[in-house]
């Protein structure tokens, strides 16, 4: 579990939140997406949590540091 918690540029379905969480916890992206979809059947703030993580988690390209790399706008 040493991977940073970021939204990866590749393997995104919507915002990359599930892919980032799966990478961080060493799970399959598909497994994490299925867990999220199944959790939506339960009462709770799953969609709000997803949106909050979408806003709060940095994208992978903005997380790579300031080592002279130009930002791609």
PyMOL commands that set and color helices and strands:
alter all, ss='L'
color gray80, all
select helices_A, chain A and resi 17-25+29-39+46-56+60-63
alter helices_A, ss='H'
color red, helices_A
deselect
rebuild
show_as cartoon
